[in-house]
Amino acid sequence: MTIRELTPPIGEPLTLAETKAHLRLDTVAEDPLISSLIRTVREHLERETGLALLTRSFRLYLDDWPPSRVIQIVRGPVQTIDAVTVYDAAGMPGEIEVSGFVLDGQARPARLVLPKQPSPGRAMHGIEIDFSAGFGATGADVPDTLKRAMLLHVALLCEFRGAVVADDQPAAVPAGYDRLIAPFRRRGL
């Protein structure tokens, strides 16, 4: 199973203004650095939790259908299923009808059951599922706990700004960060 982001987020869950207010900065000299750190902590949080904070499009690649017929989508929360494509042995795509599907997009991982699951003809990536995932279009839709974790993380990374270049961030996570994101982490055996 592989997931690829098709469209990047339109913005960030934290605005530059709210982040600068949290950091108690009132100059514009460090705006590029702060903007870069906001993106860095969002990407880190999304990797740690499997979440998409802002809604955007993704593509899930499967080699074959799972035996249980329940397809798990580890990037969430899943909002919509946009298309399902199955490739035949000649490599030709065939879009299958997705009406009648059952989606539990809020589950961790999200679960999808399709009414028809025709066999793919390709050995690898014979099935593509396009979906959108995220809490919403703006930072106002993102849970406050996650935004608080991001603000704490940006503050810590600002402390490292002279010691660690922005491209090598995150240098560390702040105390309490793990407790804030714990309810949103992926669980597995």
C-alpha positions as CSV (number, residue, x, y, z in Angstrom):
1,M,0.0,0.0,0.0
2,T,1.3,3.4,-1.0
3,I,-0.3,6.8,-0.6
4,R,0.7,9.8,-2.6
5,E,-0.4,13.4,-2.1
6,L,-2.0,14.7,-5.3
7,T,-2.6,18.3,-4.2
8,P,-0.7,20.2,-1.5
9,P,-2.6,22.1,1.2
10,I,-3.8,25.5,0.2
11,G,-2.4,27.1,3.4
12,E,-1.2,26.0,6.8
13,P,-3.3,25.3,10.0
14,L,-1.4,28.1,11.8
15,T,-1.3,31.6,10.5
16,L,1.9,33.6,10.6
17,A,0.1,36.2,12.8
18,E,-1.1,33.7,15.4
19,T,2.3,32.1,15.5
20,K,4.1,35.4,15.9
21,A,1.7,36.3,18.7
22,H,2.5,33.1,20.5
23,L,6.2,33.7,20.1
24,R,5.7,37.4,21.0
25,L,7.4,38.6,17.9
26,D,6.4,41.9,16.3
27,T,9.0,42.3,13.6
28,V,8.9,41.0,10.0
29,A,12.6,40.1,9.9
30,E,12.0,36.5,10.8
31,D,8.7,35.9,8.9
32,P,10.3,33.6,6.3
33,L,11.9,31.5,9.0
34,I,8.6,31.3,11.0
35,S,6.7,30.4,7.9
36,S,9.2,27.6,7.1
37,L,8.9,26.3,10.7
38,I,5.1,26.3,10.5
39,R,5.3,24.0,7.4
40,T,8.0,21.8,9.1
41,V,6.0,21.2,12.3
42,R,2.8,20.5,10.3
43,E,4.6,17.9,8.1
44,H,6.2,16.4,11.3
45,L,2.8,16.2,13.0
46,E,1.2,14.6,10.0
47,R,4.0,12.0,9.7
48,E,3.6,11.2,13.4
49,T,-0.2,10.9,13.4
50,G,-1.1,9.8,9.8
51,L,-3.5,12.8,9.7
52,A,-4.0,15.3,7.0
53,L,-4.7,18.5,8.9
54,L,-6.0,20.5,6.0
55,T,-8.2,18.8,3.4
56,R,-6.5,17.8,0.2
57,S,-6.5,15.0,-2.4
58,F,-4.5,11.8,-2.1
59,R,-4.2,8.5,-4.1
60,L,-4.0,5.1,-2.5
61,Y,-2.2,2.4,-4.5
62,L,-3.0,-1.3,-3.9
63,D,-1.6,-4.4,-5.5
64,D,-4.8,-6.4,-4.8
65,W,-8.0,-6.2,-2.8
66,P,-7.7,-7.2,0.9
67,P,-9.2,-10.7,1.7
68,S,-11.6,-9.1,4.2
69,R,-13.0,-6.7,1.5
70,V,-12.3,-3.9,4.0
71,I,-9.8,-1.4,2.6
72,Q,-7.9,0.5,5.3
73,I,-6.8,4.0,4.5
74,V,-4.2,5.2,6.9
75,R,-4.3,8.9,6.0
76,G,-7.3,10.6,7.5
77,P,-9.8,11.8,8.4
78,V,-11.2,10.7,5.0
79,Q,-13.9,13.1,3.7
80,T,-14.7,11.7,0.2
81,I,-13.9,8.8,-2.2
82,D,-13.5,10.5,-5.6
83,A,-12.6,7.7,-7.9
84,V,-11.5,4.0,-8.0
85,T,-9.5,2.8,-10.9
86,V,-8.6,-0.8,-11.6
87,Y,-6.0,-1.6,-14.3
88,D,-6.4,-4.7,-16.5
89,A,-3.6,-7.0,-17.7
90,A,-2.9,-4.7,-20.7
91,G,-2.4,-1.8,-18.3
92,M,-5.6,-0.1,-19.4
93,P,-7.5,1.8,-16.6
94,G,-11.1,1.1,-15.9
95,E,-13.0,3.3,-13.4
96,I,-15.4,1.3,-11.3
97,E,-18.7,2.6,-10.0
98,V,-18.3,3.7,-6.4
99,S,-22.0,4.3,-5.6
100,G,-23.1,2.1,-2.8
101,F,-19.8,2.1,-1.0
102,V,-19.5,2.2,2.7
103,L,-17.0,4.6,4.2
104,D,-16.0,5.1,7.9
105,G,-13.8,8.0,7.3
106,Q,-13.4,9.0,10.9
107,A,-12.1,5.6,12.0
108,R,-8.3,5.3,12.6
109,P,-7.5,3.9,10.0
110,A,-10.4,4.9,7.8
111,R,-12.3,1.9,6.4
112,L,-13.9,1.5,3.0
113,V,-16.0,-1.3,1.5
114,L,-16.8,-1.2,-2.2
115,P,-19.8,-3.1,-3.6
116,K,-17.7,-4.5,-6.5
117,Q,-14.0,-5.3,-6.4
118,P,-12.9,-6.5,-9.9
119,S,-9.5,-8.2,-10.0
120,P,-6.6,-6.1,-11.1
121,G,-4.5,-7.3,-14.1
122,R,-1.3,-5.6,-13.0
123,A,0.9,-7.2,-10.3
124,M,1.8,-3.9,-8.7
125,H,-0.4,-0.9,-8.1
126,G,-3.3,-2.4,-10.1
127,I,-5.8,-0.4,-8.0
128,E,-5.9,3.3,-7.4
129,I,-8.3,5.0,-5.0
130,D,-8.5,8.8,-5.1
131,F,-9.8,10.4,-1.9
132,S,-9.8,13.6,0.0
133,A,-8.7,13.8,3.6
134,G,-8.4,16.4,6.2
135,F,-10.3,18.2,9.0
136,G,-11.3,21.1,6.7
137,A,-10.1,23.8,4.4
138,T,-8.7,26.2,7.0
139,G,-6.9,26.1,10.3
140,A,-10.2,26.9,12.1
141,D,-11.3,23.3,11.3
142,V,-8.2,21.7,12.9
143,P,-8.5,20.6,16.5
144,D,-7.1,23.1,19.0
145,T,-5.0,20.5,20.7
146,L,-3.1,19.8,17.5
147,K,-2.7,23.6,16.9
148,R,-1.4,24.0,20.4
149,A,1.2,21.2,19.9
150,M,2.3,22.9,16.7
151,L,2.7,26.3,18.4
152,L,4.8,24.7,21.2
153,H,6.9,22.9,18.5
154,V,7.5,26.1,16.5
155,A,8.6,27.9,19.7
156,L,11.1,25.2,20.5
157,L,12.5,25.2,16.9
158,C,12.9,28.9,17.1
159,E,15.2,28.4,20.1
160,F,17.3,26.2,17.8
161,R,17.4,28.6,14.9
162,G,21.0,29.5,15.4
163,A,22.2,26.0,16.0
164,V,20.2,24.0,13.4
165,V,19.4,25.2,9.9
166,A,15.7,25.3,8.9
167,D,16.2,22.4,6.4
168,D,17.4,20.1,9.2
169,Q,14.4,20.8,11.5
170,P,12.7,19.4,13.5
171,A,15.7,19.3,15.9
172,A,13.6,18.1,18.8
173,V,10.0,18.1,20.1
174,P,9.0,20.1,23.2
175,A,8.0,18.7,26.6
176,G,4.3,17.9,26.6
177,Y,4.1,17.6,22.8
178,D,3.7,13.8,22.9
179,R,0.9,14.0,25.4
180,L,-1.0,16.6,23.2
181,I,-0.8,14.5,20.1
182,A,-1.2,11.1,21.8
183,P,-5.0,10.8,21.2
184,F,-4.4,11.4,17.5
185,R,-1.5,8.9,17.0
186,R,-1.9,5.8,14.9
187,R,-2.3,2.7,17.1
188,G,-1.1,-0.7,16.0
189,L,0.1,-4.0,17.3
